[in-house]
Amino acid sequence: MSNLSANISEKANLIWSIADKLTGTYKPHEYGEVILPLTVIRRFDCVLADTKDAVLAKNETMKAVALKDEFLKKASGYSFYNTSKFTFQKLLDDPDNIEANFKNYLNGFSPNVQEIIEKFKFDAHITTMAKKGILYNVLKEYTTSKGYLHPSHISNLEMGYIFEEIIRRFSESHNEDAGQHYTPREVIELMVNILFTDDNDILSGKNITKTLYDPACGTGGMLSVATEYLHRLNSGAKLIGFGQELNDHTFAICKADLLIKGDSADQIKNGNTLSDDQCADMQFDYILSNPPFGREWKNEKNAVEKEAKLGFAGRFGPGLPAIGDSQMLFLLTAISKMKDSGSRVAIIHNGSPLFSGDAGSGPSEIRKYILEHDLLDAIIALPNDLFYNTGIATYVWILSNKKPAKRKGKVQLINANQMFVKRRKSLGNKRNDISQDAISEITKIYGEFKENDVCKIFNNDDFGYHKITVERPLLDENKKPVLSKGKPKPDSSLRDTENIPLTEDISEYFKREVLPFAPDAWIDEKKTKVGYEISFTRYFYKYTAPRPSSEIMKEILELECELEGSLAEIFQK
């Protein structure tokens, strides 16, 4: 992976260096608005180069044929084509008419590519570059080795990474929120490995077709890598990808990437999944996603709360998370897409969904629903610094509504935090990789379902607790309880709460832990709530004995002696 990384960085650097031609016309934070669409268009140009003449010939013979679009796709060898006589190279033959000819070239693309170009809002940039006299020079740069993007030179895998690296640089120049990150391929491969474990249909069946969905599909990395990986495992199985993406640029790149790879792109939708679910009432065999962390959902609040009022007829029946973090809304969306006949989900979260929210809060109620319906299969703690734009702790949640017998009522926690290799060169904040050996090891640990130093197995109710409210009587000046309707009136200043594991008897706990210290206390049972949290770090905590005080004192005395010697030397000078 390190060699691949170096190659990607080098090629991304070459492409980004074309932005030097934009200096003066554009500010640095605007470079991506030109470089991104031009890189996508140039990739199309290079991909279609080998069949360009065949497409032009076929187009000449089919001026008004109803099925012209399908014939031209067949001639190009892809699900898209270009009927303009121009290519990037031929555009350079007529510098005086570069703007008109370039627009003619773009209009020659098939409708599905033109939709992608429109999402980039690129037309105004063509006019701007032409007026400033830089359009010709920018296009010329793309015909040099910097912009040679033919599949024989840059694989689909590399191209996907290059797109993401360019977006990363564009995002950084905009100072965009670090939660907008892109998923490393090895993380997706691990997730797919886990999803397909023991799924004999897709691993060994012939003529098997399954569906995969990503509610925040970004540039389509999840869908692409899952499809590529499945083909390696079983060429007789087909995975149809569905997805939705809010950002126009990443949506356009996702569709472009799928088209170039020969996959269908019609199932990729543009829009806000939380407020405008364009896959409503659809269910899928697999759901795979890396939704944004810590992103507020104020803009979607009205639509989300309206759907929440539908209860379990909508996606958000179990509850709503805090307004400042939308990731659990994507988790609920994933759950709503699970088939009754059985589906599996792998979704990445930061630490917040494990424990945020007190008993009775939205996040706790969501965890309660998931655990009480036996949907949570496993959680895997990933190493830090795996992602391009964030170094925070991340976890893969595995959910299933078709658990095998040995997993029913159980949750497996795997601490893979130390299973990484350092990169020779960072890619943004990505300083670590998960090696192929580590992927195999984590998958093996998951499959074996046995406890060891990095694997713990719990019952679902081990994560639950009763939150009780403990009251003490309000006393009068004579230290006598103040009564109300014959019962002691509680003193709100002495009110306290206790969290009691669901596995413990409340009255026994109360007798053992509370009454010995407050004999007059009682439980206000009307206020008792059930909560759930997953204290992942605590389960894997290893006690380290403190160093002996004599050893610490010896070290302090040695430091003092060194310091005295240093000071004496200074003052002697």
N, C-alpha and C positions, 0 to 999 in steps of 0.2 A: 504493500500500500504506500510505502514511503516513496518508492520510485514513481508510482503513479501520481502521487501528490506533487513531486517536484516537476513532473512533466506538465501537469495541469497549471501549476503556478506560472511556469515559464510561458505557456501558450496564452494564458489569461493576461499576463503582463504584456505580451506582444499586441494582443487585441486592444487592451486598454491604452496602450501607447498611441494608438490612432487618435485618441482624444487630444493629442498635442495640436492637431490641425484645427481644433475647435477653439483654441485659446483666443480670447479677444471677442469672439462672437458669443460664446457661452461662458458662464461661470462654472467653476469646478463641480459644484453640486448639481449642475444641469447636464453634465457629460453623459450620464447614463441614459437620459431621455433620447439621445441619439445613438449611442454605442449599442444599447440593448436591441432596439429594433433592427438596426443595420446588421448586427451579428446574426440575428435570426434569419433575416432575408438572405444574407450571404450564405448561410448554411443551406437554405432551400436552393439557392443558385447552384451551389457545388453539388448537392445531391442530385439535381435534375440534369446536370451537365451531360452525363453519358447518354441520355435518351432525348435530349433537346431536339435534335434533327428529326427523330421519329415522330415526336409530338407535333412539330410544325408541319410535317408532311401529312399526317393524319388530319390535322385541323383544316388544311387546304381542301381536302376531299369531303369534308363534312360540314359545309356551311350552315345547313338548316336541318340537321338530323336531330330528332327528339332525344335520342340516347347519346348525343355527342359527348356529354360529360363523362359517361362511363367508358366510352371508347378512348377518350383522351387519357383517362386514368390508366387504362390498360396499356396504352402506348408508352406512358411515362414509367410504368412499373411501380407507381405509388398511388396513394389515394388523393393526389393533388398533381398539378401540372402548371405550366406557364406557356401561353400561346404567343407572347410577344417575340418579335424577331431579336430583341435585345437580350444580352447577358451583361453581367458586370463588366466583362472585358470589352464587349462591343460598344458599350456606352461611352467608352473613352475615345472612340473614333470620331466623335462629333462634340467637341467641348462647347461649342457655341449654343447647342440646343440640349445641354445636359439635363436641365430641369424638365422640359417637356418629354424628353425621351425616357427619363427615369420614371416619370409618372405613367408613361405608356407601358413601361416594363412592369410596374407594380399592378396596373390594371389588367395585365395579361395573366395574372395568377388565377387559379380556380377560386370559386366563392369561399371555400373553407379557409384558404390562406388569406384572402382579402379581409375576412372577419378578424383574423389574428392581427393583421397590420392596422386595422381600424382601432383595435383596443389599445395600440401604442400611441394613438393620436399623433401620428407621424407626419401627416400631410403638411401641417404648418411649419414643421422643422425643415422640410424639403424647400419650401419657399424662402424661409429665413436663410438657409445655407446658400441657396442660389443668389439671393440678393447681396449677400456678403462675399460672394465670390469664392466660397470654399467647398461647394458641393462636389465639384470635379475632383479636387485634391483628396477629399475624404474617401470618395468611391475608389479612387486610384489606389489608396493605401490598402483597401480590402482586396485588391488584385495582386498584391505582393505576397511574400511568404507569411507576413503577419496575419493576413486574412484568408489564407488558404485553408478552407474548412471541409474539404472533401472527406467522406467517410473512410477512404483508404489512408488518410493522413491522421484523422481524429475520429476515434471510435464513438459510438453512441454513448457509451458509459462516460468517456472523457468529456464529450460535449455537454452532457448533463451537468457534470461538475463545473465545467467552464461557465455555463450559464449562471450557475449558482454563485460562483466566485465573482462574476461581474455584478450580479445583483447585490452581493454582500458589499462590494466597494461602493456601489451606488447608494446603498442604505447608509453606510458609514458616513459618506459625504453629506448626507441629509440629516445626520445625527438621529436616525430613526431608532425607535425603541428596540432594545436588545432581545425582547421576546420574539421578534420576527426572525426566526432562525430556520435553517434548512438541515434536513436530517442526513447525517453521514450514511453512506451506502452500507457500511458494515453493521450499523445499528439496525437498518431496515432488514438486512439479511438475517440477523439474530431474531428479530421479531417474526419474520416469515418462517424461519426454522421452527420456532416455538408454535406458531399457528398451525403448521402442517404436521406437527408431531402426532403420530398415531392415526392420522387421517388417511387410511389406506386407499380410499376412493381416489383422491387427487394424486397420491404418490405413485400408485401402480395401475390405476384403472385406465382403460382405453376409451377414447372418444368422450372423455369427461369434460363437461363445461361447468365452471363455477363463477360466481360473481364476487367482486371485491369493491369496497367503497371507502372513500376517504373524504370526510366532510370539510377538511381544510387542506386541499390537495397541493397548494403551492405550485411548484414547477413540475409536479407529477412524479417526484422521486419514489414515493411509496409504491405507486401503481406500476411504474416501469421496472423497478428492481424486483418487486414481487413476481411480475410476469416473466422476467428474464430468469430468475432463480427457479421458478417452477418448470420452465422449459428445460433447464439443465437436469432437473430431477426426473421429469416425465414429459417427454415430447408429445405424448398422446393426450395430454390434458390441456385445456384452454381456460384462461382466466380473463374474464371481461371486466375491465375497470370502469368504475363510475366515480365521479368526484365533483366537488363544487369549490370554487375559489373566489374570494372577494376582490383581491388586488388584480387590476386589469393587466398589468405587466406580467405577473407570474402566471395568470390564467393563459395569456397569449403564448408564453413560453411552454407551458404544459401541453397545450393543444399542438403547438409546433413540434415539440419533441415526440409526441405520440404519432403524429402524421409521418414524420421522417422515419420512424421505426416501423412503419407499416401497420400500426395499431389503429383501431377505430377511435376517433376523438369526439364523436357526437354526444357521448355520455358525459362529457366534461362541461359543467355549467358555470356560468359567471354570475356571482351574486352573493348576498350575505346569507350564509347557512342558518344563522340563528333567527333572523327575522323573515327570511324568504327561502324556506326549504324547498329546493326544486327537485328533490327526490322524495317528496312526501308520499306516504303510503307505500313506499318500496322497502323491501327487505333483501338482505344480501347474505351470502355464505360466510364472507369474511369482511371485517371492518378493520382498517389499519390507518392510524392517524397520529400526527404530532401537532395538536392545536396550539395556538399561542398561549403563553403563560402570562399571568398578571395583567391581562388586558381587560379594561373595564367594558361593560356592556350597556352603558347609558344610552347610546344611540339606538340600541335594539330593545330598550326597556319596555316600551308600550306593546310591541309585538310579542315579546317573550311572556310578559305578564298576562296578555290576552290568551295566549296558548296555554299558560299554566292554569288558567281558570277552567279549562276543559278537563282538568285532572288527567287521568290515565288514558283519555281519548286523544291527548296530545303527547308531546315528548317530555314535558316537564312536571309530570304528576308527582314524583317523589319529593320535589322541593326545588328551591332556587338558591344558588350560591350568593355570596356577597357581591354587590354591584361592581366592585373593583377587580374581579377576576372571573373571566368567562369560561375557563377551561372545563369546569364541571358541567356546563351546558353542552359542550361538545361530547362529554362522556355520556350524558343522558341521550343525546342525539344518536350516538353509536348504539346504545342499548335499545333504543326504539327501532333500530334497523335490523335487529336480530330476528331470524326466522323462527317460527314456532317449532319447526322440524329440527332446528339446531344451527347455531352460528357460533363463530369464535371472533373475539375482538382483541387486538393489541393496540394500546394507545399510550402515548408518552405524556407524563405529567411531571411537574416539579413536586416538591415536598408538601405543598399546601393542601391538596385534596386528601392527604393521609390523615390530617389531624385538625385542620382549621374548623372553627365553629364549635360552640358548646352544645350540650345535649338539647335537642329541640330546635336547633338552628337548621337552616337549609342544607349546608354541607354535611352535618351529622345525619340528617334525615335521608340524604342521598346515599351515604354509606350504609345506613340502616337498611334501606330498601335493597341495595345490592347484596348485602350479606344475608339478610333474612330470606331473600329469594335464591340464595346459593349461586349467585352469578360470578362471584370473584374466584378465579382459579389460582392465580399467582401474581406476585409483584416482584419485579427484578430491579434492584438498585444498580444503576449504571455507573461507570467511572465518571468523575468530573472532567471538564475540559474536552468533551467529545464534539461539541457543537461549534459552528463557526462564529456565532454571535452571542454566545452565553457560556459561562463556566459553572453555572449553578448545578446543584445536585438534581438528578433526573431519575425517574422510575418508569418502567414499563409495566402497565397493568394488563394482565391477561384475564379476559372474561369469557365465560362459556355457559350456555344453557343446555349443554349436552355432555356434562361431565361423566367420565367413566366411574364405575362403582367405587373404586378406591379413593377417588377425589371428592366424592359427594360429601357435603358438609365440612369440607376442609379448605384451607388456604395455604399455599406454599409461598414462603418468602425466601428469596435468593439474594444474598449480598455479593454482587459481582463488582463492588466498588474498586477493588484492587486488581481486577483482571484487565490490565491494559498494557500497552507498550508506548513508550514516549516517541513522539515524532522527531525526525531530524530537523524538520522545519515546520513552524506553526503555519496554520491556514486560518487567519483571523484569530479567534480565541480557541480554535481547535488545536490542542497541544498533544492529545492522546488519541490512540486508535485501539479498537478491539481487534486483536489478531484472529486469524482463522482458527488457531488452536483454542483460543478463549471462547469463540463462538461455539465450537464443538463441545468444549467442556461445560459451558452453561447449559447448552441443549441437553447434554447427557444428564446433568444434575436434575434438570427439570423432568426429563423422561423417567429417571429412576425413582423419583419421588421418595427419597430417603433422607433423613436428617444427617447433617454433618456440620463442620465448622461454619460453612457459608449457606447452609440450607436449614430452615426451621419450618415445621408444619404445625398449624394451629386449627382448632375447631372454629367455626364461624363465630360462635358466641363468646370466644375468648377476647374478642375485640369490643364487646359490648359492656355497658355499665349502667347502673341505676344512679342517677344524680338525685340525692335526697336533700331536703331542706331541714336542718336541725334548728329547733327553736328552744329558747330559754325564757323563763317567766320574767315579766316586768315586775319589779319589787317596789312597794311603797316605802315611805320613810322609816317604817318599822321592820323593813326587810321581809315583809309578807307579800306573797304573790297578789297582784291586782287581778281581780276576777271580772270576766265579761260573760254574761249568760251562764254563770256557774263554772266556767272554765278559765284556767290561767290565761291572761293576755300576754302575747309574745312581746319580748323586748327586741325591736328591730336592730338595735345596736349590737346585740349579741347573736344575731342570726348568722348561721354558717351553713355551708354545704359540704357534702361528702360524696365522692364517687366510689360506688361499690361494684365490683365486677359482677356481671350477670351470673357467673358460676358460683357466687357466694349467696348465702341466705342473709337477707337484709337484717332481720331481727338478731341473728347471731352476731353479725358484724357490729351492729349497734351496741349490743351488750358488751362486746369485747373491746371496741375501739373508742366508744363515746361515753357510755355511762360511768365508767370508772373515773373519768375526769370531770363529768358534768352530770351528777346523779339526777338533777331536776329537768334534764333535756327530754324532748320528745320530737318525733318526726311529723311534719305536716305532710301527710300522705297525698293531699290534693296537688301538691307541687312536685311530686316525684316524676322524673322524666327518664326516658331511656336514650342513651347516646352511644355512638360508636366512634372509635378512633384507632388508627393503626400506628403505634409508636415504633416504627421500623428500626430506628437507630438503637433504641433501648434493648430490643430483642437480641441485638448482636454486640452489645457492649461487653468489652472484656476489661475486667478489673486489673489495674496496674498498681501494685503495692507502692506506697510512698518510699522514697529513699530514707535510710536511717538518719536520724538527726545528727549523729556523730560524723557521718560522711559529709552532710551538708555544712556542718560547723567547720570541719577541716578545710573544705573548699573555700569558705568565706575567709578564714584566717590566711590561707595562701594568697587569695586575691588582695587582702589588706596589705600583706607584706610586699606584694608586687607594686601596689599603688604607692606605698610609703617610699619604696626605692625609686620609683619614677618621679615622685614629687621632690625627693631630695636631690636627684640629679638635675632637675629643672632649676631649683633654687641655687644650687652650687654654680650654675652657669651665670 
